[in-house]
Amino acid sequence: QKEVEQNSGPLSVPEGAIASLNCTYSDRGSQSFFWYRQYSGKSPELIMFIYSNGDKEDGRFTAQLNKASQYVSLLIRDSQPSDSATYLCAVPPPYGGSQGNLIFGKGTKLSVKP
Amino acid sequence: ETGVTQTPRHLVMGMTNKKSLKCEQHLGHNAMYWYKQSAKKPLELMFVYNFKEQTENNSVPSRFSPECPNSSHLFLHLHTLQPEDSALYLCASSQDLGATGGRYGYTFGSGTRLTVV
């Protein structure tokens, strides 16, 4: 059974700190990995994707992928109160077609304190 | 309008009612999805349509009936629901099914908050 695991939190960090969000996945063949941000009462929005081992940086966000250990993480530098949201990790099965549907983790709730 | 639009935003219905949720995407995508989001649970995939053909029904009860008349529109028809069906129902679209394995991921609508009384 394909699974995506996240610590539900809440993860509380002070403003300006680095927030580290982690995700592990069970399907070793998965190729692409997505991070979505969901504000309370809103729909998820895509903020990062990564498909190569190593780091990918986009502004204050860095996604880190380690396929051998089957984990992907999201770092948020200089955290702001506006970053307070639930962060969802999503992983597609390795094969496309009708199985190419994203599997979501439960999400980690991040709270950035001023 | 742009993106993925869902109506209504909020819906309260009785267990004997029949209602429909509507989703429309203006992105030129070919795949559309219905997801259910309940408190403290992961997003649950319900249905997948690719080029308006249903490709997946994730063991959803028959009281939920999807309809996809074209690649831009997706409906979820509801009848004789139960209180446990109360949740946020999210529509999403992607370029095609293979895009989930690539760089694009999904674009979500704002959702319909459904309450069954």
Boltz contact constraints between the chains, C-beta under 6 A:
constraints:
  - contact:
      token1: [A, 31]
      token2: [B, 101]
      max_distance: 6.0
  - contact:
      token1: [A, 32]
      token2: [B, 101]
      max_distance: 6.0
  - contact:
      token1: [A, 34]
      token2: [B, 105]
      max_distance: 6.0
  - contact:
      token1: [A, 43]
      token2: [B, 90]
      max_distance: 6.0
  - contact:
      token1: [A, 43]
      token2: [B, 108]
      max_distance: 6.0
  - contact:
      token1: [A, 43]
      token2: [B, 110]
      max_distance: 6.0
  - contact:
      token1: [A, 43]
      token2: [B, 111]
      max_distance: 6.0
  - contact:
      token1: [A, 44]
      token2: [B, 108]
      max_distance: 6.0
  - contact:
      token1: [A, 46]
      token2: [B, 105]
      max_distance: 6.0
  - contact:
      token1: [A, 49]
      token2: [B, 103]
      max_distance: 6.0
  - contact:
      token1: [A, 49]
      token2: [B, 105]
      max_distance: 6.0
  - contact:
      token1: [A, 92]
      token2: [B, 100]
      max_distance: 6.0
  - contact:
      token1: [A, 92]
      token2: [B, 101]
      max_distance: 6.0
  - contact:
      token1: [A, 96]
      token2: [B, 97]
      max_distance: 6.0
  - contact:
      token1: [A, 96]
      token2: [B, 98]
      max_distance: 6.0
  - contact:
      token1: [A, 96]
      token2: [B, 101]
      max_distance: 6.0
  - contact:
      token1: [A, 98]
      token2: [B, 55]
      max_distance: 6.0
  - contact:
      token1: [A, 98]
      token2: [B, 56]
      max_distance: 6.0
  - contact:
      token1: [A, 100]
      token2: [B, 97]
      max_distance: 6.0
  - contact:
      token1: [A, 100]
      token2: [B, 98]
      max_distance: 6.0
  - contact:
      token1: [A, 100]
      token2: [B, 100]
      max_distance: 6.0
  - contact:
      token1: [A, 100]
      token2: [B, 101]
      max_distance: 6.0
  - contact:
      token1: [A, 101]
      token2: [B, 45]
      max_distance: 6.0
  - contact:
      token1: [A, 101]
      token2: [B, 48]
      max_distance: 6.0
  - contact:
      token1: [A, 102]
      token2: [B, 100]
      max_distance: 6.0
  - contact:
      token1: [A, 104]
      token2: [B, 42]
      max_distance: 6.0
  - contact:
      token1: [A, 104]
      token2: [B, 43]
      max_distance: 6.0
  - contact:
      token1: [A, 106]
      token2: [B, 42]
      max_distance: 6.0
